[in-house]
Amino acid sequence: MSKQILLPPSRRSTSRINTPEGVWVYWQCNGRDETSRVDNLSLGGLFVETGKSGPVGSTVKLDFLVQEGQIRAEAIVRRAEPGRGLGLKFTAINDGDRSRMAALMNRIHDLSRERAVRSPGGLPGDA
């Protein structure tokens, strides 16, 4: 008989998508400018890869460097993982940029589905 392990519910209100290598963001925080790869993305925030740390609660200005066009947002640092990156929560994004963000997320989702279908075993439930 296997043991069931109950996990606490996730505090995340939106699911995140792992991003392909080509999703980058230019960001500013505490007078520092940096360009970083986006590790994962959701409608609520993102995780950027960086060796630098920012204090939790700091404000971050973001400019996505993607084919969908200009996407600017503001966020706050929610989590800092030294040597790995920063977890950021979106605090502001205007309507025009929001539609481009949705297009970016749709593209990333479609790419991840294509990769899963092409990989051995495909998606769960595929026959």
Backbone as numpy.savetxt, mean C-alpha at the origin, in Angstrom:
# Nx Ny Nz CAx CAy CAz Cx Cy Cz
-7.29 -35.07 15.74 -8.13 -33.88 15.74 -7.25 -32.65 15.74
-7.52 -31.73 14.82 -6.70 -30.52 14.76 -7.23 -29.46 15.71
-6.32 -28.66 16.18 -6.65 -27.58 17.11 -6.97 -26.32 16.34
-8.04 -25.65 16.70 -8.36 -24.37 16.06 -7.75 -23.25 16.87
-7.14 -22.32 16.16 -6.56 -21.15 16.82 -7.40 -19.95 16.43
-7.92 -19.28 17.41 -8.72 -18.08 17.15 -7.81 -16.87 17.14
-7.90 -16.11 16.08 -7.10 -14.90 15.95 -7.98 -13.69 16.24
-7.41 -12.65 16.83 -8.21 -11.44 17.04 -8.59 -10.83 15.70
-9.73 -10.15 15.64 -10.12 -9.54 14.37 -9.11 -8.46 13.96
-8.94 -8.31 12.65 -8.03 -7.30 12.13 -8.59 -5.91 12.38
-7.71 -4.98 12.72 -8.14 -3.59 12.88 -8.25 -2.90 11.53
-7.71 -3.54 10.49 -7.71 -2.95 9.15 -9.13 -3.01 8.58
-9.64 -1.87 8.12 -11.00 -1.82 7.59 -11.06 -2.08 6.09
-9.91 -2.03 5.41 -9.87 -2.33 3.97 -8.73 -3.31 3.71
-8.92 -4.20 2.74 -7.88 -5.18 2.46 -6.76 -4.55 1.65
-5.57 -5.05 1.85 -4.43 -4.49 1.12 -4.01 -5.41 -0.02
-3.38 -4.81 -1.00 -2.92 -5.52 -2.19 -1.41 -5.37 -2.26
-0.70 -6.49 -2.42 0.75 -6.41 -2.64 0.97 -5.80 -4.02
1.91 -4.88 -4.11 2.11 -4.15 -5.35 3.27 -4.74 -6.16
3.20 -4.59 -7.50 4.32 -5.03 -8.33 5.50 -4.08 -8.15
6.62 -4.43 -8.72 7.85 -3.64 -8.58 7.72 -2.20 -9.06
6.79 -1.91 -9.97 6.72 -0.59 -10.59 5.89 0.45 -9.86
5.54 0.24 -8.60 4.75 1.24 -7.88 5.67 1.94 -6.87
5.89 3.24 -7.13 6.78 4.05 -6.31 6.06 5.30 -5.86
6.55 5.89 -4.77 5.96 7.11 -4.25 7.09 8.06 -3.81
6.91 9.33 -4.13 7.80 10.38 -3.61 7.11 10.90 -2.37
7.81 10.99 -1.25 7.17 11.43 -0.02 8.04 12.38 0.78
7.35 13.22 1.54 8.00 14.22 2.39 7.48 14.07 3.82
8.43 14.05 4.75 8.08 13.92 6.17 9.16 14.57 7.01
8.76 15.46 7.90 9.71 16.12 8.82 10.88 16.75 8.09
10.61 17.44 6.97 11.66 18.13 6.23 12.55 17.24 5.40
12.20 15.99 5.29 13.00 15.02 4.55 12.22 14.58 3.31
12.88 14.46 2.16 12.27 13.98 0.92 12.87 12.63 0.58
12.03 11.72 0.09 12.52 10.40 -0.27 11.62 9.79 -1.34
12.17 8.91 -2.13 11.41 8.12 -3.09 11.52 6.67 -2.65
10.38 5.98 -2.53 10.38 4.61 -2.03 9.42 3.73 -2.83
9.71 2.45 -2.82 8.81 1.47 -3.42 7.64 1.23 -2.48
6.45 1.10 -3.06 5.25 0.79 -2.27 5.15 -0.73 -2.19
5.18 -1.27 -0.98 5.11 -2.71 -0.76 3.69 -3.21 -0.90
2.75 -2.51 -0.26 1.34 -2.86 -0.38 0.49 -1.62 -0.23
-0.75 -1.73 -0.69 -1.63 -0.57 -0.81 -3.06 -0.98 -0.54
-3.82 -0.10 0.12 -5.25 -0.29 0.30 -5.91 1.07 0.22
-7.22 1.09 0.26 -7.92 2.38 0.26 -7.65 3.15 1.54
-7.17 2.47 2.57 -6.91 3.12 3.85 -5.48 3.57 4.05
-4.54 3.01 3.27 -3.15 3.39 3.47 -2.20 2.54 2.66
-0.93 2.56 3.04 0.10 1.85 2.30 1.29 1.57 3.21
2.17 0.70 2.73 3.43 0.43 3.41 4.53 0.76 2.42
5.44 1.68 2.79 6.55 2.06 1.92 7.84 1.44 2.46
8.65 0.95 1.53 9.94 0.38 1.90 10.96 1.50 2.05
11.57 1.59 3.21 12.60 2.59 3.46 13.46 2.14 4.64
14.72 2.48 4.57 15.61 2.20 5.68 15.52 3.26 6.76
14.87 4.37 6.41 14.74 5.47 7.36 13.44 5.32 8.14
13.44 5.85 9.34 12.26 5.77 10.19 11.67 7.15 10.40
10.39 7.18 10.64 9.71 8.44 10.95 8.92 8.24 12.23
8.82 9.26 13.05 8.07 9.10 14.30 6.59 8.81 14.03
6.04 7.86 14.77 4.61 7.55 14.66 3.82 8.82 14.94
2.82 9.08 14.11 2.00 10.29 14.24 2.44 11.43 13.34
3.61 11.31 12.71 4.12 12.36 11.80 3.25 12.44 10.56
3.12 13.65 10.01 2.38 13.88 8.77 3.29 13.63 7.58
2.74 12.97 6.55 3.49 12.63 5.33 2.72 13.13 4.12
3.42 13.79 3.20 2.83 14.18 1.91 3.33 13.20 0.87
2.41 12.67 0.06 2.73 11.62 -0.91 2.41 12.05 -2.33
3.28 11.69 -3.27 3.04 11.84 -4.70 3.36 10.49 -5.34
2.34 9.81 -5.82 2.55 8.50 -6.44 3.16 8.68 -7.83
4.12 7.84 -8.17 4.80 7.88 -9.45 4.32 6.68 -10.26
3.12 6.82 -10.84 2.46 5.70 -11.51 1.86 6.13 -12.85
1.56 5.16 -13.70 1.04 5.44 -15.04 -0.37 6.02 -15.04
-1.10 5.90 -13.94 -2.47 6.42 -13.88 -2.51 7.95 -13.83
-1.37 8.58 -13.59 -1.31 10.03 -13.53 -1.09 10.53 -12.11
-1.28 11.81 -11.92 -1.02 12.44 -10.62 -1.94 11.89 -9.55
-1.35 11.39 -8.49 -2.10 10.98 -7.30 -1.35 11.57 -6.11
-1.96 12.55 -5.49 -1.37 13.16 -4.30 -2.25 12.84 -3.10
-1.61 12.61 -1.97 -2.35 12.28 -0.76 -1.56 12.76 0.45
-2.25 12.82 1.56 -1.60 13.06 2.85 -1.89 11.85 3.72
-0.94 11.57 4.61 -1.08 10.41 5.48 -0.37 10.70 6.80
-0.56 9.79 7.75 0.20 9.85 8.99 0.92 8.52 9.18
2.05 8.57 9.84 2.80 7.35 10.14 2.07 6.62 11.25
1.64 5.39 10.96 0.94 4.57 11.95 1.86 3.52 12.55
2.86 3.09 11.74 3.76 2.04 12.20 5.13 2.25 11.57
6.16 2.10 12.36 7.53 2.20 11.85 8.25 0.88 12.14
8.80 0.28 11.08 9.58 -0.95 11.22 11.01 -0.63 10.78
11.89 -0.32 11.74 13.27 0.07 11.40 13.93 -0.92 10.45
14.55 -0.38 9.40 15.22 -1.20 8.42 14.30 -1.82 7.38
12.98 -1.71 7.57 12.03 -2.29 6.61 11.16 -1.23 5.96
10.49 -0.39 6.79 9.64 0.62 6.19 8.64 1.24 7.15
7.67 1.95 6.54 6.67 2.68 7.30 5.26 2.31 6.86
4.39 2.10 7.82 2.97 1.90 7.55 2.29 3.26 7.66
1.63 3.69 6.59 1.01 5.01 6.54 -0.50 4.89 6.37
-1.24 5.73 7.07 -2.69 5.77 6.96 -3.08 7.06 6.24
-3.88 6.93 5.15 -4.32 8.11 4.43 -5.20 8.99 5.32
-4.96 10.31 5.23 -5.80 11.27 5.95 -6.52 12.21 4.99
-5.98 12.38 3.77 -6.62 13.28 2.79 -6.20 12.89 1.38
-7.18 12.91 0.47 -6.94 12.72 -0.95 -8.12 13.35 -1.67
-7.85 14.19 -2.69 -8.97 14.88 -3.33 -9.70 13.95 -4.29
-10.89 14.35 -4.71 -11.75 13.49 -5.53 -11.11 13.06 -6.84
-10.45 13.97 -7.55 -9.81 13.61 -8.81 -8.72 12.58 -8.62
-7.92 12.76 -7.58 -6.86 11.81 -7.29 -7.43 10.49 -6.78
-8.56 10.55 -6.11 -9.21 9.34 -5.60 -9.61 8.41 -6.76
-10.11 8.98 -7.86 -10.50 8.15 -9.00 -9.27 7.51 -9.64
-8.15 8.25 -9.70 -6.91 7.66 -10.24 -6.36 6.59 -9.29
-6.55 6.79 -7.98 -6.14 5.78 -7.00 -6.95 4.49 -7.22
-8.24 4.64 -7.46 -9.08 3.47 -7.73 -8.61 2.75 -8.99
-8.23 3.51 -10.03 -7.72 2.91 -11.27 -6.41 2.17 -10.99
-5.53 2.75 -10.18 -4.27 2.10 -9.81 -4.56 0.78 -9.09
-5.44 0.82 -8.13 -5.75 -0.39 -7.36 -6.38 -1.47 -8.25
-7.23 -1.06 -9.19 -7.82 -2.03 -10.12 -6.74 -2.68 -10.99
-5.79 -1.86 -11.46 -4.70 -2.40 -12.28 -3.87 -3.40 -11.49
-3.53 -3.04 -10.25 -2.72 -3.93 -9.41 -3.48 -5.23 -9.13
-4.76 -5.10 -8.83 -5.59 -6.28 -8.57 -5.63 -7.20 -9.79
-5.83 -6.61 -10.97 -5.87 -7.40 -12.21 -4.54 -8.09 -12.46
-3.42 -7.40 -12.22 -2.10 -8.00 -12.40 -1.89 -9.17 -11.45
-2.32 -9.02 -10.21 -2.13 -10.10 -9.23 -2.99 -11.31 -9.60
-4.18 -11.07 -10.13 -5.03 -12.19 -10.57 -4.40 -12.90 -11.77
-3.86 -12.14 -12.72 -3.22 -12.73 -13.89 -2.04 -13.60 -13.47
-1.23 -13.11 -12.53 -0.08 -13.88 -12.06 -0.52 -15.16 -11.37
-1.58 -15.06 -10.57 -2.07 -16.24 -9.85 -2.61 -17.29 -10.82
-3.28 -16.87 -11.86 -3.83 -17.81 -12.83 -2.71 -18.48 -13.63
-1.66 -17.72 -13.96 -0.54 -18.26 -14.73 0.37 -19.15 -13.90
0.38 -18.98 -12.57 1.29 -19.76 -11.74 0.75 -21.19 -11.58
1.64 -22.15 -11.31 1.19 -23.54 -11.10 0.17 -23.60 -9.99
-0.91 -24.26 -10.25 -1.96 -24.38 -9.23 -3.03 -23.33 -9.39
-2.71 -22.16 -9.98 -3.71 -21.11 -10.20 -4.34 -20.64 -8.92
-5.54 -20.13 -9.04 -6.30 -19.63 -7.90 -7.03 -20.77 -7.22
-7.24 -20.68 -5.91 -8.04 -21.71 -5.24 -9.42 -21.78 -5.91
-9.85 -23.00 -6.19 -11.17 -23.18 -6.81 -11.13 -23.22 -8.32
-9.98 -22.87 -8.94 -9.86 -22.95 -10.39 -9.69 -24.41 -10.78
-10.31 -24.82 -11.85 -10.15 -26.21 -12.30 -9.87 -26.23 -13.78
